[in-house]
Amino acid sequence: MPPFSDRLSDAEILAVIACFQANCPVRFTRPGSSASCNEADLWYDKRLSILAGMAMALGKLFKSLLGGAIGDGQPEPTEPVDYKGFSIEAAPINEDGKYRTAGFISGEVNGEAKRVRFIRADQNSDLQAAIDHSLAKARQIIDEQGAGLLEKTHL
């Protein structure tokens, strides 16, 4: 049988959360328990990881709910820029205040209009810098892959 009951009191939960947030090295033991300090540490560590996981899940849930209600905050694609017979639209992706390099490359293949999206790992903190970087990356993709890039669904 475990040395403690499985139920934490409200005060214990608040103490664990406060200590977790402050990243303090304090170890908890329950008064009157016969468990050694290591057993108490493991007992609280298990519950602490459960509480941390629940807090992160709730945070993601609220963020997605509120983000969906307010709008996704994504900037509109820029006006098309012509480059070597292709049309480039920069469309950086807003990710928590930083902008991921992304956009669209359009062109014609056998008389049919094609549009391909590209996304790169690069991020910028400024929207205009992200737009400029997206346009530069699109030019690089066109220079490297040529007309064959329009045969793909994404880059």
C-alpha positions in Angstrom: 0.0 0.0 0.0 1.4 3.5 -0.9 2.6 5.5 2.1 0.1 8.3 1.3 -3.5 8.6 0.2 -4.0 9.3 -3.5 -5.8 12.6 -2.7 -3.9 15.8 -2.4 -5.4 18.6 -0.4 -6.0 22.0 -2.1 -3.2 23.5 -0.1 -0.8 20.8 -1.2 -1.7 21.3 -4.8 -1.2 25.0 -4.6 2.2 24.5 -2.9 3.3 22.0 -5.5 2.2 24.4 -8.3 3.9 27.4 -6.7 7.1 25.4 -6.2 7.0 24.1 -9.8 6.5 27.6 -11.2 9.4 29.0 -9.1 11.6 26.0 -10.1 12.5 25.6 -6.4 14.5 22.7 -5.1 12.2 22.2 -2.0 11.2 18.6 -1.4 7.8 17.9 0.1 6.9 15.3 2.7 3.5 14.8 4.3 3.5 15.3 8.1 3.1 12.1 10.0 4.1 9.9 7.2 6.4 7.0 7.7 7.8 7.3 4.2 11.4 8.1 3.6 12.2 11.4 1.9 13.0 9.7 -1.4 9.6 7.9 -1.5 7.9 11.2 -0.7 9.9 12.9 -3.5 8.9 10.2 -6.0 5.2 10.5 -4.9 5.1 14.2 -5.4 7.2 14.1 -8.6 4.6 11.8 -10.1 1.8 14.1 -9.2 3.8 17.1 -10.3 4.3 15.7 -13.8 0.6 15.0 -14.0 -0.3 18.5 -12.9 2.2 20.0 -15.3 0.8 18.0 -18.2 -2.7 19.0 -17.3 -1.7 22.7 -17.1 0.0 22.5 -20.5 -3.0 20.8 -22.1 -5.4 23.3 -20.7 -3.2 26.2 -21.9 -3.2 24.7 -25.4 -6.9 24.2 -25.3 -7.6 27.8 -24.2 -5.2 29.2 -26.8 -6.8 27.3 -29.6 -10.3 28.2 -28.5 -9.4 31.9 -28.1 -7.3 32.0 -31.2 -10.1 30.5 -33.2 -12.6 33.1 -31.8 -10.4 36.1 -32.4 -8.9 35.0 -35.8 -5.8 33.2 -36.7 -3.7 36.5 -37.1 -2.2 35.4 -40.3 -1.1 38.2 -42.7 -2.6 38.2 -46.2 -0.3 37.1 -49.0 1.5 40.0 -50.7 0.8 41.2 -54.2 2.4 38.9 -56.8 5.9 39.6 -57.9 7.1 38.3 -61.3 10.4 36.4 -61.5 11.6 34.4 -64.5 8.1 33.7 -65.8 6.8 32.8 -62.3 4.6 34.7 -59.9 5.7 34.8 -56.3 3.4 35.7 -53.3 5.0 36.0 -49.9 2.7 34.6 -47.2 4.7 34.4 -43.9 3.0 32.3 -41.2 2.5 34.0 -37.8 3.7 31.7 -35.0 3.5 33.3 -31.6 4.8 36.7 -32.7 7.4 35.4 -35.1 6.9 34.9 -38.8 7.9 31.7 -40.6 9.1 32.0 -44.2 6.4 30.9 -46.5 4.6 31.8 -49.7 3.2 30.6 -53.1 4.9 30.2 -56.5 2.6 30.2 -59.5 3.1 29.6 -63.1 1.8 27.7 -66.2 2.6 24.1 -67.2 1.2 23.1 -70.6 -1.2 26.0 -70.6 -2.6 25.1 -67.1 -2.1 27.5 -64.2 -0.4 25.9 -61.2 0.2 27.2 -57.7 2.5 25.6 -55.2 3.0 26.5 -51.5 6.4 26.6 -49.9 7.2 26.7 -46.2 10.7 27.0 -44.7 12.0 26.7 -41.1 13.4 30.3 -41.1 11.7 32.8 -38.8 11.8 36.6 -38.4 10.5 38.8 -35.7 9.5 41.5 -38.2 6.8 41.0 -40.7 8.5 43.0 -43.5 11.7 41.1 -43.0 9.8 37.9 -43.2 8.2 39.0 -46.5 11.5 40.0 -47.9 13.0 36.7 -46.9 10.1 34.7 -48.3 10.5 36.5 -51.7 14.3 35.7 -51.6 13.7 32.1 -50.8 11.1 31.8 -53.6 13.6 33.2 -56.1 16.2 30.7 -54.8 13.7 27.8 -55.2 12.9 28.9 -58.8 16.6 29.2 -59.6 17.3 25.7 -58.3 14.3 23.8 -59.5 13.0 25.7 -62.5 9.7 24.7 -64.2 9.8 21.3 -62.5 8.8 22.8 -59.2 5.2 23.3 -60.4 4.8 19.5 -60.8 5.0 19.1 -57.0 2.1 19.7 -54.6 4.3 21.5 -52.0 7.9 22.4 -51.6 
